[in-house]
Amino acid sequence: MMDSFIYVLTTNGVVFLISIIFWKFPPKKVNNIYGYRTPKAMQNQQIWDFANSTFNQAFLKYSGFSFLAALLLANITKGELTWQPMVLVALSILVSIIKTERALSDNFSDEGKRKK
């Protein structure tokens, strides 16, 4: 049986570490390998920079919350954690994507021009 704290460190902890790396080392240019890559985000450099900055901030915040919540959960539960930390990971990623896509729609047209 896996210890709950080790489980949280290897799921939520690793995702939080990845969010710190993304935040500290954002991608410079539009590319197909590293960064927040959706068709809208890759339209031009201005949108790319905005999308990656927005996503990285949200991802750092929500993966941090997820990590703390999972640690708290591991501390207060008597049994072994199973799916709960992974749900927190999925939610942190999903919320970050939704917030980024909303910000892109609010700030840029479908043609990739910045809205006034």
Secondary structure as GFF3:
##gff-version 3
##sequence-region A 1 116
A	DSSP	alpha_helix	4	8	.	.	.	ID=ss1
A	DSSP	pi_helix	9	13	.	.	.	ID=ss2
A	DSSP	alpha_helix	14	24	.	.	.	ID=ss3
A	DSSP	alpha_helix	45	76	.	.	.	ID=ss4
A	DSSP	alpha_helix	84	107	.	.	.	ID=ss5
###
